[in-house]
Amino acid sequence: MTTRSSNNTSLSLSLLLLLFLSPNAPIPNPEATSKCISTSILTQAFTYEPEGRDPASIEKIRALHNQDSTPLTTDNFDELTSGKLVFLKFFAPYCPHCNSMASAWNELASYYHNQNEQQNENNVLIGSIDCTDSPKGKELCARFKIIGLPTLLYGDASFGGVYLEEYAGDKDFESMKSFALENLVPSCGPWNLNACSPESREEIQSYMSLSYSALDSRIKSMEGRLDEIETNFQNEFDTMQKNYDEQLTEKEMKVLSAKENIKIIEEILSAKS
């Protein structure tokens, strides 16, 4: 899985210190960063709203984000994403980067809605999670350890979405659409045997029949095999490198000898003329 950590540690500590020393002080403008808020703010606070913005305007912004995508919280996440490929956006209404991509996200959601209708399928879900929606949205953001906003996750939502990865591409419609068409496709795995070849399905089913201890032993055995492969490769590489160095030295000596002979012959020709 793509690592979702970032260099926001100093920002997080600064914001926490600011909230601790002066709870009513405005949070520093986050527009200079690629994401808007830190983990601690996501999972604990989310009470700050820019001055002059009334609750009604916040609801309008939330409605914009959920215009075409499916709103998700801890109440409906497992039910609505079960067995589906998902592309999820974690956002906050007062995050400028979130708001700037809202229309592109709605366009992507609308595109997949039409695709699902045309193909009479419903295996792809484009969802939005409001990390300021207390408590259900905030809890879902904490569940996925969201560091900053917006964060986009994609993949197979089986097993509660533990295997979702972070999207790191551009956030315009065409970029996200191209990425989704290439990556939001059924893949072979324990959660989707229908996408497996007969050989892969048989292998997976043989593993699924094993106990936890047997699976753990199998993993350790395979890890030992990986170490062995790596060691053998390094030994072969070292041998090849040694042979190469020896042959290179031999070649250079032969070239030097040939050049010396050419020089002597040229000198002899010069002397005879």
Secondary structure, DSSP 8 states (H G I E B T S, - for coil): ------S-HHHHHHHHHHHHH-TTS-----TTSSS---HHHHHH------TT--HHHHHHHHHHHTSSSEE--TTTHHHHHTT-EEEEEEE-TT-HHHHHTHHHHHHHHHHHHHHHHHTT---EEEEEEETTSTTHHHHHHHHTT--SSSEEEEEE-HHHHTT-EE--S--SHHHHHHHHHHHSS---BTTBGGGS-HHHHHHHHHHHTS-HHHHHHHHHHHHHHHHHHHHHHHHHHHHHHHHHHHHHHHHHHHHHHHHHHHHHHHHHHHHH-
